[in-house]
Amino acid sequence: MENTFSIKSIFKRTAAVICSAAMLMTMGSFAKSGTSHAARASVTVSDEIGLVGDLFCISDEKNADHAELQWATTLSADSFTLYRSTDPENDFVSVYEGSGTSYEDDDMVTGTTYYYQLGVKSKGKEVYSSVKSLTPCVLPSGLSTYDNQKGSNLVYDTSGYKVGNTYYSYSLKKHNGKDDIYLAETTSSDGKRFGNERNVADSSQNSALESCKIESVHIDYIPQKNKVVVWAHWEKPSGYSDGKALVITGTPGGQFTVHHVYNPLGIQVRDMAIFFDDDGAGYLIAAANKEGQGANATMYIFRMNDDYSDVTEVVTTLFEDQYREFPNLIKKDGYYFLFTSQAAGWYPSSGAYSVTKDLKGKWSELRSIGNTSTFSSQSGWIVNMQDKNYLMHAYRWLRASSTSGTTLCPLYFDNGFAFYDYCPYFKYNTSTGELYPVQQGELLSQDRPASSSLAAKSGNSPAKAFDGSYQSSFTAIGDYKKWPFYLQVDLERVCELSNIQTSWYICKGSEGYYTYTVEGSLDGVNWTKLLDHTDKNSEVVSKTYGFNSDMLSGKARYVRLNVQNATLQNNPNNNWYTPTVYEVKVFGTPVGSAEKAKPYVDIDFENGTGNLSLNGGASVKQDSQKGKVLYLDGSDDTYGEFPLGMLDGCRDYTVSMDIKSESEGNFFTFAAGKNDEKYVFFRVAKELFRFAATTDSWRDETELIYDLDGTQWHNYTLVVSGADTKLYLDGREVLHTTETHGQIADMGSGTSCYLGKSYYSDDSCFKGSIDNIKIYKCALTESEIGGAEAVIGDVNGDGEFTVADLVTMQKFLLGSGELANWKNGDLCQDNVIDVFDLCFMRKLITG
């Protein structure tokens, strides 16, 4: 084959260049549940679906050739399907199917335009978003980098307000050693170097400014009226009982007036924002309270008078008794978006927004955005980057000195929906509005096999912590909650890890920080610590609430988040939390296929019984179908026994064997544990399969039952990964639970392991035949159980035939990549990899 490649190489690459346009086609990276059916874009579009996409780059790469797609809907959604094409109308194929609300596209070619459409399955029908497009590109020059991990400042070419040839800047300040407040004006000729400070408004105009504190300051310049407008929350130096507004207006370079320190229309106001509509009308939005309510209980929108020095009416009230803070109102594409945060003092809180097309009309219910802690921050104000891009400027009040004091999240809008997500860094230019998030690698963990040491209901299973949604969570069953615990994900290939982002549960008023470690493993058996976040004396640990973004280094297939404890700020010695994690994202770079798991026990009885000792009437006999097999005759004390302690400490293991049963009644076919209080077992009877696990005898068993004809040969593969248990019958998954609360690792040392013997003295022994026993000290995946058969078209070695293989094939033909397995790509079966295989591959994908 090497000679064939050598002889054909010139033709191959020449043909590839000529036919490279063939790759301007549908090239989507399929999720496991995706399909390859090509279809036209739907023209039936719902206004209840929002879909946004943004291009991002990885680390120091020069191309923005990855994309994050996010979506939301007000429909009652059963599932989502994301379709992709390189044609705006045709050849759309599914690249994602599931219940998550985001997807990362890592199979893109610079210069090619990709089109996306979301299908929402709702009440038996599929409705669609409008089509969105993204074109991967080379990053433009002149970009600055913002660091969300450690903090930095946005870089502007100029600042202040330009009036004529002069730039003006304003701030509310205090004189040294005093509690007074004054408005300072500075000027600049270039918008960079400011000086000539002038006190334009102070306590000489209103004595309330002699001794006070000021928060929630909003200063804006209205060019149409050549007016500077200042509104701020005023309080006495101590306490927050007044809830007054400070109002100042004036002309740049001219006179300023302190109009009020007051309660607008007699209403207390605190956190506030000001907004000026397209028609010049001004509005004050304030966290306020009606009589008898607590502070910030209700959000008010007031209309201002024509010179913005007072309010004239209450336009509407929102979110009554929901205690929302830090309002910020913007208008985008005809929609008014009001962003607010949950009132939580100085601790992080959940952000949300409401939307309307009419300020006086009906507003939507509060909609969740971002994660449950605004990425360890408080939702704040919106940075408008030339009307081209936007940033959520969130404040991180409680933090380590080495941690960023602000979290800036790229903010996107579509169809009345808003979205933001976390990125450790982003590249930007405030003059042009260019904005490119930067991740440290590809998102490796979404929708990969996940497990936990704790039992959970299916709606809160470990998979929910890796599903691409910040609103779903892994949550342990309350009766079985305990600390410490772990969450684990199988990346299904070997990856170089770079970053892990964890969105935690926190409770308003009882916020807690978490101590944890992160481990990696290549085989699921041997683990290496990659991160230690357990030192409570470290501010990085003790002052990070709700969200952690940690940099990693190391290769792993399996990643395990070991959570030690949560320390609650109001009760540090009483962690009452039920273990809950909303989302874990693991980033990095795939570097190779996972090695095939090696069984700890592998017995086919053709050459003895291995480490299985036989007792009583157990013997090896000839079977007409299988050859030599283990036969257990069901008589007393007839069983097989593995070495003591063989499965000690195992939370992940796989037991596979072929079984033909002659048994009925109570018995164990396979068992591991200590006694009739602590055990796991399965039985194969003539008419059914039954699995059970417990650490509290029959009173508290996890149970799985499946009806079948056990008198025929079948392969039974039991896969246990923490609290996750699956049964594969002849390679097909037939049973699954995430509620296994009896685990071998919790049964102590010296556990036994039997074939045919029960831990209950009154049970009989199993009668039947067993063959091809394999026991692994890791949890096999579905593809591993199905066998290692070659997947036609799988040239990148990930075990699947997807459009990612098209990308790999094209790069190889253009001389810029390698094939993990060329034989899988030889679709023409001529022992030559060339453009004809590429075309054949496309035909298979698009149908």
Secondary structure, 3 states (H helix, E strand, C coil): CHHHHHHHHHHHHHHHHHCHHHHCCCCCCCCCCCCCCCECCCCCECCCEEEEEEEEEECCCCEECEEEEEEEECCCCCEEEEEEECCCCCCEEEEEEECCCEEEECCCCCCCCEEEEEEEEECCEEEECCCEEECCEECCCCCEEEECCCCCCCCCCCCCEEECCEEEEEEEECCCCCCCCEEEEEEECCCCCCEEEEEEECCCCCHHHCCCEEEEEEEEEEHHHCEEEEEEEEECCCCCCCCEEEEEEECCCCCEEEEEEECHHHCCEEEEEEEECCCCCEEEEEEECCCCCCCCCEEEEEEECCCCCCEEEEEEEECCCCCEEEEEEEEECCEEEEEEEECCCCCCCCEEEEEECCCCCCCCCCEECCCCCCCCCEEEEEEEECCCEEEEEEECCCCCCCCCCEEEEEEEEECCEEEECCCCEEEEECCCCEEEEEECCEECCCCCCEEECCCCCHHHCHHHHHCCCCCCCEECCHHHCCCCEEEEEEEEEEEEEEEEEEEECCCCCCCEEEEEEEEEECCCCCEEEEEEECCCCCHHHHCCCCEEEEEEEEEEEEEEEEEEEEEECCECCCCCCCCEEEEEEEEEEEEEECCCCCCCEEECCCCCCCCCEEECCCEEEEECCCEEEEEEECCCCCEEECCCCCCCCCCEEEEEEEEEECCCCCCCCEEEECCCCCEEEEEECCCEEEEEEECCHHHHCEEEEEECCCCCCEEEEEEEEECEEEEEECCEEEEEECCCCCCHHHCCCCCEEEECCCCCCCCCCCEEEEEEEEEECCCCCHHHHCCCCCCCCCCCCCCCCCHHHHHHHHHHHCCCCCCCCHHHHCCCCCCCCCHHHHHHHHHHHHC
